[in-house]
């Protein structure tokens, strides 16, 4: 991409940023944000749930509900499913609305007076409702749990996407706009990059994804004798990528059938319906599951993915991971990536379709990478300076207790 084109793209990003902030409400969002910074705060943490169900926000909400009173914690659900989940755990909850309805005024007051807000997603400003919601929380101390996909091959959500397709303006705008956070959860090895170029933040909290903390604490369950494989790919960035995805998942289905293995397929929440239909048709012996809670990963003998962050979860949980790189060259043209050699060494990497069967068999049978995975996980945990999850929870509570 030439210099002139790059500069033009930067202008486009700024325009998009301002458009998203001003669409349908050019003054309201700005005024609410200004008011939020001036209004005295109540002792309250608002946890903003993710529309993609990453799991960090919910795991943290459960732990904080044991420490905070009903007036000190609010789980801001993304939809009715999230609302039902919070209610089932007896956590104070609500769904944000800009309509005049019962409880709406009280909720707005709770948000604008909240002392701390915790996010778990990059999608906090994609609609006018989300913009207003974010504006009401602007004066709070903002902590971001989600730091971008990581793994053997991790996506780049940041400035490098200036060199990608126009459709990725949103992710680049995240890194170039005035929207940032006070603290961002990061593993030490990627802290500086992630907090300065991926998800802007003033400080880093050295920790892993919070959803892993309780699973690690509970220990490892006994493996089932029946081999069961989870296929969990990331979102395909193009039609060509979708074709490659369908083909290799279809091949995994054949391999599983030949070996009498069970197979579940958990597609990315943003996967197109046609992709799900094609996969279902080509892998009739497979079960398509909706969502995948971290606590369920130990039910599997191995997990097969391409560039999803679930690979990193599995390495930390000592679950064999098969990393499929068939579309990597094309994928990198659309979505810049970070390659972590330590994670690559602990994974069963597939660079051609002919290697797929052998690598999956290695993972579920001999599993020679067991010790490498354990070494990798130990190196990550040793850099945190505390048990997994402790630094994140401590940071939230410290912000709540801080007297300015």
N, C-alpha and C positions, 0 to 999 in steps of 0.2 A: 504494500500500500504506500503510495507516494505521500510526501509531506503535505501537499495541498489537500489531498483527500483526507488525511488524518486530521488536519485542522478543521475541515468541514464537518467531519464526524463529531469532533468535540463540540462544535457549535450546535449540531443536531441534538446532542445529548443534553446540553444546557436547555435548549428549547423544550425537549421532552420533559425534562425535570420540572421546568416552570409550568408546563402545561398540566402535568399530573398534579402539581400543587395547587393550581388555580382553576382547574376544570369544574365548572358549575358553582364554585364557591370561591371567587377570587379574593374576597376579603375575610370571609368567616374563618378559614383555616389560619390565616395570619394573625387575626385578632385573638382567636382562641389560644394560639401558641404564646402570644405576648402576655395574655392574661394568666395562663398557666404558670409562667415564670414569676409572676408577681404575687399570686394568691398563696397565703400561708398553707402549709401542708399538714395533713393528718398522718398519723402513724399507720400507714397502709401500703401493702405490696400488691400491685396489680400484675397478674401473670397473663400475658397475651398468648393465647393458644395458637399453634401453627395450623394453617389450612392444609398442610401436607402431612400432618401427624408424625412429626419427627420423634415425639415422645419425651423430649427433654422437659418441656413445660409441665406436662402432666406428672412426671416423676417428681419434679421439684415441688409441685403443688401439694402432692400427697405428704411429703416430708415436712413442708412448712405448716401444713394444717395441724400437725401434732405440736407445733411450737407457738403458733399465733392464734389469737382469738378471732371470732367471726368478723369483727370490725376492722381487723388488721390484715385480712387477706381476701382478695377477690380474684376469681378465675374468670377471665374474659374469654368466653368460648367463641369459637369461630362460627359454629352452627348449632343446630338442635341436638346433634349427636354429642358434641362436646359438652353441651349443657346437661344432657342426661348423664354423661359420664361423671361430671363433677358432682351432680346431685347424688349419684350412687355412692360417692365417697364422702358425702356430707361436707363438701367444700362450698363456701359461698360463691355463687356464680351468676352470670348474666350474659346476654348477647347484645352487642351494641346496636343501636338503632337511631336513625335521624328522624324517625316519625314520632309524632305526638301520641304517646300511648302510656299506659300505666307503668310507672316505675322508670320511665326514660329520664325525667329530670333528675331523679335521685341518682341514677347511674352516672349521668354527666357530672354531677357534683362530686361523686366519689372519684371519678377519673381525674378531674382537674385539681383535686386536693390530694391525690395520691403522692406519697413521698418517693416511692420506688416503683419502677415498671420493669418487667422482665419479658424479653422477646425470645422467640424460638424460630424465626423465619426471616427470609429476605423479602417476603411479600407483605410488608406493612403499609404500603402506600399505593396499591394498584387500583383502588376505587375511591370515590369521593367519601364514602363512609369510613374507609380506613384512614384517609387523610385527616378527617375530622377527629377520629379516635386518637390518631397519633398526635394531633395538635393539642388535644385536651391533656395528654400525658407529657407534653414537651417540657414542662417545668420539673418533672420528676427525675430521679437519678436512674438513667437507662442502662440496663445490663442485657447484653445479647448472648444467648446460649449457643446459637447456631453460627458456626464459623466457616461454612463452606464445605463441600464434599472433599473428603480426604480418603486415601487408600493407596494401593500400589500405584494406581493412576488416578489422580484427583483432579476434579474440575477447577478451573480458575474463574472466580467470580470477581472481576475487577478490571483494572486499567488495560490489561492485555487484550480484553475483548474489543478494544478500539480497532483491532486488526481482524475482527470477525464480522459475521453478517449483520446487517442492520437490525434484524429481528432480535438481536441480543442487546439492544440499547438499554433495556431495563437493568440488567446486571451491571453494566458499566456505569450507568447513572448512579447506582448504589454507591460506587466507589468515588464518583466525581461530584456528587451533589453535596449540599450543606448538611444532609442528614447523617448524623453519626451517633455513636454511643459513648457512654462514660467508661464502660468496661466490656470487654469481649472475652469469652472463654476460648482459650487456645492451648494446644499442646506446645511446650517450650520450643520444640524443633521448628515450628512454623509460626510462632507468635509474631515476630516482627513483620513477616510478609503479610500474614492474614490481617493484622490490625492496621496496616498502613496502606495496603493496595487492594485488599479484598473486601473487608468490612471495616470501615474507618472507626477507630476507637481511641480514647485517650490512654487507656491502660489495658493490660492483659491479665486475665485470671488464668493461672496455669492449672489446667484440669482437662479431663477427657469429657466426652459427651455425658451429660448427667444421667441419661437413661440407662447407662451401663453400670452405674454405681451399685444399685440394689442387687442386680443380677450377679455381679462379682462378689458381693458380700454374702449372698445366699449359698455360694459354692456350686460345684458341678454335679448335676443329676446323673443317675446311672443311664448309660446309653442303651437304646433299644437294640435288640438283636437284629431286627429287620432294618436293612439299609434304606434310609430315606434321604432324598436330596431336595434341597430348596434351590430353585432358580429365581434370582432376584435382580434383574437388570435395571440400569438407570434409564432415564428418559432419552429416547432417540432424538437426535438433533436434526434429522433430515429423513426424507422418504427412502433414500438409499440406505441409510443406517437402519431404518425399520426393516428393510428386506434382509439385511445381514442378520439382524436380531432374530427375526422369525426363523431363518434358516438354521442358525446354530442352536436355538432352543428346540426346534424340531429334531435336530440330530441328538440332542441330550435325551429327548423323549424316546428315540429309537434305542439308544444305548441303555437306558433304564429298563426298557421292555425286554431287551435281550438278556439282561442280567437279573431280571425279576426284582428290580429295585422300585421302591415307591418314589413318586416325584410330585412336588408341589411347585406351583409357579405363582410368584407374587410380583406382578408388574408394577411399574412406577405409577403413583396416583395420577400423574398427568398423561399416561399412555393413551393413545387414541383408541376408540372403540374398535376400529377396524383391525388394529394390531391384535387386540384380545381375541377377536373372532377368528383371525387367521391362525393364531397359536392354538386356540381351542380345537380347531378343525384338524390341525396337523399333529396334535399330541393328545389323542383321545383317551389315553390311559392316565393323563396328568390331571391334577386338581388345581384349578385356578383359585387362589385365595385372595381375599381383600385385606390389605394391610398386613403388617408383620411386627408383632410386639417383640421387643428384644428378649424378653423372658422365654419366648418360644424357640429361639434359635438353637438351643441345646437339644431340641428334638431331632435335629438333623445330623447325619453322618458327615455331610459336607455341604457347602453353599457355593453355587456357581453364579458368577456375575460378570459384568463387563467393567464398567467404570463407576459403579455405585459405592457410596460410602459405607455400605453394609459390609464390605470387605474388611474395612478397618475394625469395625465392631467384632467381626468374627476372629480376627487375629488376636485381639485383646482378650477374647473369651476362649481362646485356644480351640477354635473350630476350623477344620481344614477349609481353605478357600481356593476355588479354582477361578482364576482371573482370565477372562476371554478377551484377547486383543485383536480379534479379526478385523475390526473396523477402525483400529487406532489411527492409521495414517489419515484416513478421510475425516475421522472425528476431530483430530487436532486442527484441521483446517477451519472448522466451525467453532470449536471450543478448545482454547488453549488449556494445557494440562500441566500438572506437576507430577513428576515421577519420583517416588520414594524408593530408593534402592533397597533399603532395609526391609520394607514391606514386600517388595518384589521377591527378595530372597526367601521370604517365608511363605510365598504363595506358589500354587501350581499354575504356571503361566501357559496359556494356549495361544500360539501365534499362527497356527494353521488348523483348518478343520480336521485334518488327519490326526492331529495330536489330542483332540478332545477326549476320545475314549480312554486313551492311555493315562492322561492326566487325572481324569475323574477316578479311574481305577486306583491309581497311586494314592489319591486323597482318601478314599473310603476303605482301602485295604491296608497296605503297608504303612502309609502316612509317614514317610521319612522326614518330613519337615516339622514334626512335633517339637523337637528341641529348639529349632530355629524360631518357631512361633513363641515359645515360652521365653526365650532370650529377648526377643523383640518386645514382648509385653512387659517384661521385667524392666527393660531399659526405659520404657515410657513411664511406668509407674514410679521409678526411682527419681525421675526428674520433677515430679509434681510437688514433692516436699510435704505431702500429706496423703491420706487415704483418698481414693477416687471419690469425687463429689464433695469432699469436705471444703475445699477452697471456694467452690461455687456457692455453697450454702452460707459459708462464713462471710463472703463478700456481700451477699444480699442482706443478711442480718446486720452487718456493719453499716451498710448504707442506710438501713432503716433506723439504726440507733444514732447515727451521726448528728451532732448538733453544730450547725453552721454558725 
